[in-house]
Amino acid sequence: MSMSKTHSDHWDHWDHWDHWDHWDHWDHEYDVVIVGSGAAGLAAAVTAGLRGLSALVVEKTELYGGSTALSGGAIWVPGNFHLDAAGLGDTREKARAYLDATVGDRVPAERRDAYLEQGPRMVREFHDRTDVRFMYTPGYADYFPEALGGMAQGRSIEPCIVDFKKLGPLRHSMRRAGLPTYGLTMTSYDFRFLNMVSRTWAGRRRSLRVGARAAKALVSGQKLLSLGEALIARLRMSAEKLGGDLWLGTPLTGWVQDDAGRVTGIRVTRAGKPLAIRAKGGVVLASGGFSHDQELREKHLPAPTSTAWTHASEGQVGDALRLAGELGAATDLLDKVWGAPSLCPPDEKPFFLVADRGIPGMVIVNAAGERYANEAAPYHAFVDAMHAADKEEATTVPSWLILDARSKARYIFAGLFPGQPFPKRWAQNGFLHQAPTLEELSTKLVAPQLSATVRRFNGFAVTGKDEDFGRGDSVYDRYYGDPTLLNPNLAPLDKGPFYAVPVHPGDIGTKGGLVTDAHARVLREDGTPIAGLYASGNCSAAVMGETYPGPGATIGPAMTFSWAAVNDIAAAAG
């Protein structure tokens, strides 16, 4: 996809790059061109602005924010200054030991070390020089806190709440999560306590605080955002103040290269018109994975698989992967996703079961009615367990989540507050099954072992020890549990009616993609970089390898390696 040289040109401080090919039909020119508008893309744009470089973000869909806007918005960055301020005593050595124990040598040490070095610097600079603000989430443990270097108090930080109206006209084109919060603005830390609103005084106090926040916003005319929406809003405000441009409805269609094979620009379509955009410093791919491409899912991911199970934004169909493949880019981890056990009601968006799997009085079983894993395990690990346990005679895709009336009345489940009934349509369309006894529910589900499984589980609830799968043994398990119980994650299922809903191995994105180095440069199969091309976020092969070390281990690396990519471009510019 090269274009031949037509004339020379000069570009002020870019003069020493004038050996690049220049075309008389460049439609636009920027120092940095970025594909994708989630946290990875916007972080690249912000970094470009901080370095005095002009930046353009092109977004294929009509909304900016990508999957980040739909997410919890947390980032997992060991050693950042928020953790220091909380007195956690995190060190580079401790974090390196933890990544060694979880990620291992599946990812080169150079990339892991680059993340540990540059992540805290990114957090510090964004805090000091932009509108991006985070706060520590106390007690949200690393996903494997008992591993060497793991931290029970956690390393996760989440975006500070922001007033949506500060975006001005830019707010109309931001992707919205549409979470069932019923007018309340909650942080992830708020939710931990709100989940126990019927059980603890801490939950009740937190509910009053969240309610007061909502009332104050109503009176003052504010429209508050939290979680991923807050992060995107803060990044977008920052990029706008620094002079970055963002084009919506502008898909990437190809590359422009010079005779040496360097990527010097991209081709896009905007308003039906093909355009060539020069990237004087480089192109940063930040366009997400292939969650919404059924063909690629079936080619790479464990079967069965479906686009209906993903929480990723709709534009993620692997465009960047296909186009970078034409340049000889190497790929890795294409068979992996950021797993998300999910409820997928017909004709509705999937619901991500995060805290819901930590509540007591609930089990997840295979088609025969047998438990096969710790239900409260980190979501990525639980999806891995679903695939590993799947067998023809007792499938786990989907599995059945069984809940009794007591737990339904006590805890938030599937976005429904305690005592709030299940939607009538769920029973009408066959998604929800209900019966007065476990035996009848077992018959409805054709799950012959269900009653015996629940009897055994109820025995564990009495003793407080899950002898089969260790539910409640980990600090992480207990984060969303009920602290009033002997084991916060265990309670008998013995009060009818009993409910069953199917659980699928969903995802918040695919985690395989382009192989990159410590500077986020895209590599060929022989390990050499494709000059002028960088990648971060879910279109790149995850620095976390096959695992998921902590809350925010997707967005944290996305922002960090975008920061690293633009720093490399800026260094080349002198």
N, C-alpha and C positions, 0 to 999 in steps of 0.2 A: 504493500500500500504506500509506496514511496511516490514523491513528486520530484521532478527534476529541478535542478537549480536554474533560476532565471536571472537573478541579479544580487548584488551584495547590498549590505545595509549597515547602519551603525546604530547602536542602542545605548548611548551614554555609558553608564557603569558596566554594561554588558559587552563593551567593545572587544574584550579578549575572547568572547565566544563568537566573534564574527566569522570564524571559519565554518560555522554551521550553514547549512543551506537556507536560503531565504527565498520566499515565493512572492511573486507580484500579486497573488490572489489570496493572501492571508485575509480573512475577514475580521479577525480580532487578535490581539496580542496581549499576553499577560506573562508575568514572571513565573507564576505557578498556576497550573490548571488542575482542578480537583474534580473527580467524578464521584458523586454521592454526597448526600447532605445529612447523614446521621452524625453521631458524635465524632467519628473518625474524620469525616469530610470537613465538618465545621471546625474541629480542632486544628486541622491543617490550615484552613483559611485564617484562623485567629493567629496561629504561629507566623504565617506569612506576613500578616499585618504588623506583628510585633517586630519582625526583622526588616520592615520597610520594603517589602516586596508586594507587588500587585498580585491579586489572586482572584480567580473565577471558580465558583462551584457550579457544576452542571448537574442537574437532578432530572432524572427521566420522568418521574411522576409529577403531578400537579401540586404536591404538598412536600415541604421539606421536613426533615426530622428523622426519616428512616425508621428502623426498628427501635432505635434509642428512645424515640418519643413514646413508644408503646411499653417501655421497660420500666424497671425499678430505678434506673438511673444511677445506681451505685457504682463505684469504682473500687477495685482491690489493688492498692498500690502499697506494698510493704515499705516501711521506713519513712512515710510522708510526715510532714511537720504536725499534722493533726494528731497523729498517734504519739508523737513526742510530747505534745501539749497535754495529752491525756495520761502521760506518765507510764506508758505501756512497756517501755524498754525494748522496743523492737530494734534489731540490728541487721545489717547486711548479711552477717554470717548466719543468723537465725533464719532469715528469709531464704537464703541460699540453701540451707539444710532442708527447709520445708519443700522447696521446689525440687530438690534432689530426691526427696522421699515420695513426692506425688507425681511430678512430671517425669523425673528421671532423665535418662539420656535419649528419650524420644525426640527431644529438641536440642540442638547444639547448645553447649554451655555459653557460647559467645552471645547468643540471642537472649538467653535467660539472664545473664549478667548485665546485658545492656538494659533490659527492662528494669532490673533492680536499681541500676545506677540512674537511669534517665527518668523513670516514673516519678520519683519524689521531686526532681527538679522541675518537671512539667507542672505538677500540682502547685509548687511554690510560686512559679512565675505566673501562672494563670491567676492565682489568688492575688498576687501583688499588682498585676498590670491589666487585669480585665474584670468583667462582671461575673466571672465564673467563681462560685463559692460552694464549698462543701463543708459538711460537719461530720464528726465521728459518730458512728452508730454503736453505742456501748453494748457489749455482750453478744453482738451478732458474730458468732464464732466462725473461724475458718471452717471449711467444710470437712476437714479431717484434722480436728484440733489435737487429737491424741498422737498424730504422726510427729516425728522429730522436727522441731522448729515450728510446729503448729501453735496457734494462739487461741485459747479459750475465749478471751475477750474480743478477739477478732481484729481484722485490719481494714474493715470496710468503712468507707465514708460515702455519704449520700448528698445530693444537691440540696442546698438551702432553698426554702420556699421563696417564690418570687411572684410579684404582681404581673400578671399576663398583660395588663394594659400598658406596661412600660415598653412593650414591643411596638406600640402604635399600629400603623397599617400592616406591619409585617405579621401580626398575629393571625390575620385572615387566611394565610396560606401555610400555617404550621399544622403538621399532623397531630391529631388529638387521640389520646388513648381510649377515652370513653369507658373508663373503669366504673363499676357500680358503687360509687362512694356516696351517693344520695346527698350531694351538695356539700359534703365535707372534704376538706383538704387534709390528707394524712401523709405523714412521712412513714417510712418503713418502721422506724422506731415507735411511732404512735401505734401502728397496727399491732405490734407485738402485745401491747397492753389492751387495746380495744378488743382483741380476740378473747380476752378474759373479762369482758365487762360484766358478765353475769356471775363471775366466780371470785374476783378479787377487788379489794378496795383500790389498788393501784389502777386496775382497769376502769373503775368508775371515775376516779379522779382524772385519768387521762381523757375519758369521754367528755367530761365537763370542760377540760382545757381545749379539746378539739372543737367542741360546740361553741365555746366562747370565741375562738379564733374565727369561726364561720360567721358568728353574729357581728363581730367587729368588722370583718370584711364587707358584710352586707351594708352596714351603716356607712362605712367610709367609701363605698363604691369600688373597692378592690376586687379583682378576680384572681384568686391565688392559685398557683400551680406548685405541685411537688413532684417527686420522683423523676422519671425520664423526661416528662414535659418541662419541668423546671430546668433540667440540664440543657435541653435543646434551646429553650428560650434564652438562657444566659449566654450560651455559645453564639446564638444568632445575634443577640444584642451586641456582643463583643465584636463579632466579625463586621457588623454594620458600622460600628464606631471607628473601626480601623480601616474602613474603606473597601472591604471586600465585596465583590459582586456575586449574585446567586441567580441563576436562570432555572426556572421550572419548565417542565415539559420538553426537556432537551436531552434525548438519549444519545449515548456514545454509539457511533457506527463504525469507526475505524481509526487508524493511526496515520500520522505523517512521520516519515523517517528520512534522515539524510543518507548519503551514500555509504557511510560507515555503519549504518544500522541504528544510530541513536534516535530515540523517540524525540521529535522536535515539536510535536503538536498532536492534536486529535481532530477527528471528523465527528460532527454531530448533525442532528437535524433539529431545527428550531422553527416553529410555526410552519412546518412543511418545507422549509428551505434548507438545503445542505450547506454547512458552513465548515471552514477550516480555521481552527483556533491555534495560534502559535503559543507554545509553552517555552519561554526562553530559558527557564531554569529546569523545569521538569514537570512530569505528570504524576499526580498521586491518585491511585485507584483506591476508592473507599466506598465501593458500591454494594457491599454485602455479598451474600452467598447465592445458593441456588434452591432455597427452600420451596419456592413456588414453581419449580420446573419438574413436572412429574417424570419426564423422560430421564433427566439427570438423577433424580432421586432413585428411580428403579435401576439405573446403571451402577450407582455407587453405594447407596445406603442399604442397611439390612432390610430384608423383606419380612412382612409387608410394609409398605410405606405410602404416605399420601400427603398431598399438598393441603388437604383439609385439616391436617393435624398441626400445622405450623402457626406460630405467633409472629413470624417475621412480616415485615411490611411487604405489600403486594408486588413491588418492583423487583424483588430479588429472584431473578431467573437465570443467573449465571452469565450474563452478557460479558462482563469483564474477563471471566475465566476463559470463555471461548475465544475472545479477541486476543487476549494475551497469549493463548496457545498458538496463535498464528505467528507470534514472535519467537516461539521456541521456549516459552516460560515453563519452568518445572512446577509441578503441583504435588501436594501431600495431604494426608488426612481426609481425603475425599469421602471416606466411608464413615465419618464421624459427624455428629451433630451436638449442639449444646442442648442436651436432653431436657424435656419439660413434660412430666406426666400430666395429661390433660383430659378434661371432659369435653366432648365434641358433640353437643346436641345438634340435631338436624337443622340446617339453615341458620345456624348461629355461629358466632366466633367461638373458637375453643377457649376454655377456661383453664388457666395454669394452676395446678394444684401445688402450692408451695407450703403455706402454713397448714392447709387442710389435712395433709398427711401426718402432721404432728399431733393432732388432737386425739384424746383417748376415745374409747368406745367405737372404734373403726378398724376394719381390717381390709386388706386388698388380697384377692385370691385369684387363682387361675380358673379356667372353665370348669374344672372338676370340683372347685370349692376349696382348694388347698392354698395356704400361704406359701410364698416362695422367697420372700425378702423382708428386710426391715422397712416397713412402710414409711418411717420418718427419716430415712436416709436422704442425703443431699439429692436433689432432683435429677441431676445428671447421672449420678450413680444408680438411682432407681430405674431410669430408662435403660441403662446398660443391663441391669438385672432382669428387666422385662424381656429383653432380647435373648439374654443368655438362658433363661428358664423356659423359653417358648418351645413347645413340643406338640406334635400332631395330636396326641391323645389327651392333652390338657393345655390348650393354648393360653398364652398370656397377653396376646394382642388380638382383641382387647382383654383386659382383666376386669374383674368386678370389684368395685368398692362397696363395702357393706357398712351401713351406719344404723345405729339404733336411735329410738326416739329421744332418749336422754341426751345423747351427744348432740343431736339435731337441735334440741332446745337450749343447750348450754353454750355452744360455740358458733362462731362465724364459719359457714361452710359454703363454698362456691359463690361467694359474694353475698350470701343471704345472712342477715343478722339473726341472733338467737330468737327462736319462735316464729320467724318469718317463714311462711309455707313455701314449698317448692312451686315453681311455675306450673300451672295446670297443663300447659302444652306439653310438658315433659312426660306426663303420664299418658296424655292423649296420643302422642306420636311414638310411644313405646320406648322412649329414652330412659325413663324412671320406672323401676319395678318396686312394688310395695306389697307387704304381706303382714298379717298380724303375728305370725310365728316364723321362726327360722326355718322350720320344716316346710312350711308352705312356700317360703321364698326359695328354698332349695329346689323344690319341685318346679317352680316357675322358671328358674334359671337353668334347670337340668344340671345342677352342680351337686352331685350326690355326697361329696365329702364336707359340705359347708357346715352342717350342724356339728359334726365331730371336730372340725377345725375351730369353730367358735368356742365349743366347750373347753378345748385345750387352751385356747387363748385366754378365756375367762379365768382359768386356773392361774395363769401367769399374772393376770391383773391382780388377783388376790395376794400373791406373794410379792409382787412388785418386780419380778425378774422374768424377762422373755428368754426362756431357755433355748428357743429355736433360732432366733435372729438378732437377739441383743437390742431390741428396740428400747430406747431410753438410756442405753449405756453411755452414749456419746453426749458431750456437752452440746453439740449441734442439735441433736434430736430434741433436747429439752428446751431449746430456745422458744419453740412454739407450743410447748406442752402446758399442762395445767399444774402450777406449783402447789396446789392444795392437795394433790394426790401423792401416795407413797412413791409411785413412779409417774412422773408428769405425763408420760405417753401411753399409759395403760389404764383402762377401765373396762369392766365387763360389758359385753353386749347382751343385755338381758331384759330390756324394756321395749316392748313393741309399740307401734309397728316398726318393722325393719325395712330399710330401704336399700336398693342396689342401683348403681349407675356404672356404665362402662368407662374404663380408663384406657386411653391410647398413649403410645410412646411419642408424644409431640416434641416440638423443638422450638427454641427461640431463635434459631438460625443454624445453618450448617457451619462447621468449623474447619472444613478443609478448603484449601485454595492455593494461591500462588506462594511458592517458596521465596522467602525474603531473608536478608541478612540483618545484622545489628543496626544498620542504617535504614532499614525498610526498603532497600533496593531489591527489585524483582530479579531472581536468578534463573539462569538457564539450567538445563539438566547437568551440564558440566561444572556448575557452580560459579560461572562468571556472571556478572551483573549485566542486565539489559540497560544500557546507558539511557538516562533520562526517564526511567520508569520506576515508580515506587508503589507500594501497596500497604494498606493497613486495614484493620477491622476484619470482617468475616469473608472478604474476598481473598484474604491471605491465610496461609496455613497457621493455625493458632500457636502462639508461643507456649500455651499451656498443654500442648500435645494432646493426649487422649483423655485427659482428666479436666477437672474444674476445681481449682484449689480454694476458691472463696467467693463470697458475694461481690460481683463486679469484676470478675476475672475475664469478662468479655470486653466491657467498655474501657476498663483501665488500660489494657494493652492497645486498644484501638486509638485512644487519645495519645498515648505515649509514643507509639511508633509513627503517628502522623507528625507529632512534634519533632521526632528524630529525623523523619524524611525531609521536612522543610528546613531543619537546621543543616542537613547535609547539602541541600540546594543552596542555602545562604552562604555556607562555607565555600562552596565552589565559586560563588559570585564575589568572594573577597570581602 
